[in-house]
Structure formats: C-alpha cells, structure tokens
Amino acid sequence: MTPANILRATLAAGLLVAFALPSAVAPAAAQAVQGGDTGGGVVRVAKPVTGAQVYQSVCQACHMQDGKGGSGAGTIPALASNPRLAGAAYPIMVVSKGKGAMPSFTDLLSDAQMANVITYVRTNFGNSYAKPVSEAEVARIAHPPAAARD
Ligand code: HEC
C-alpha cells in the first residue's frame, strides 16, 4: 500500500469508525461524526478533537504508533526524538502544506486540530518542546493573506 492509499483507507474507515466508537472520548467524537462532511471523499472533522485523537486517526498510519516512522513503500521519518520539531514553524509548514509523500492536511483538519496534533507530537515520543502551538500560529502559515501567496 502506498502512503497515499493508506491515508485514504484511514480516512474512509478508521477516522469515522474511531470517532463513532462509544468510549471515554465519545462526546467530542460523536459530535465530530455528526459534523463530518463526507462529500467529495474528503472527511472534514468539524469539531475540535485532541491532538492524540488526531494523531491516532490520521498520522499514525504512516508515522506509526510509537512515532518512529518506518520504511516500506517509502520512507516515513521518525517524529520521535526529532530535533526538527524544536521550532513550531517547520512542523506547521509540513502538516499544513504537505512535503514530499506527505499530503497537506489543511483541507482535512481545522487549524485547531492541526495545532493540537503538532503540540501533541512536540510533547510526546521523547520530544519535550513544551510551548503549545496555537491555532493562530497555524492559521498564519496555512492561510496566508492573498498578497503573500504568489
Ligand atoms: C501518508 C503518510 C503520512 C501521513 C498520514 C502523515 N505523514 Fe508526516 N510525513 C510523511 C512523509 C513521507 C514525510 C517525509 C516528507 C519529506 O521530507 O519528503 C513526513 C514528514 C513529516 C514531518 C517532518 C519530519 C522531519 O523530520 O522532517 C512532520 C513533522 C510530520 N510528517 C508530521 C505529521 C503529522 C503531525 C501527521 C498527522 C496530521 C502526519 N505527519 C501524517 C508521511 C505522512
């Protein structure tokens, strides 16, 4: 399976199933499903969910449960103990714009969800970059003013 196919499979099955599960995370998750839009094959999760939930639903398929990445169809870099996560701008750029075989998540996740999951990976898997990433920081990079786009 290519990374892109893994992502599609995750979105088609995992995301909705994971969020539909009645569990400790049910209230936010159930709302996410109700607010979800499956039109055009894009699953947009409307409500904020935690960084851990986003990681497990979306990022883990490629970067693995332990954040150590792997090599199969392509090489997936480790997020674990990764000094490139020290600054917030780089991971925001990669997640919002995509890089190489990694897709852009701007159309899939809200700015708050991107902020939450980036904060999550920067404070887990052996990383301890404590300062949370804010929704505003993500917005500045994910949705630059029209004049700055060209
Ligand atoms: C479809 C597979 C896939 C998914 C899903 C995915 N990534 Fe990636 N990710 C990659 C690949 C491949 C790269 C390497 C890109 C490159 O450098 O060319 C990467 C690179 C990164 C990097 C940069 C690492 C470095 O050392 O340069 C970060 C940060 C990152 N991903 C975070 C995330 C987060 C957070 C998510 C979930 C929102 C996510 N990724 C989902 C495949 C994926």
Residues whose N, C-alpha, C, O or C-beta is under 5 A from the ligand:
A	BS01	HEC	P3 A4 L7 V58 C59 C62 T75 I76 P77 A78 R84 P91 V94 V95 K99 G100 A101 M102 V117
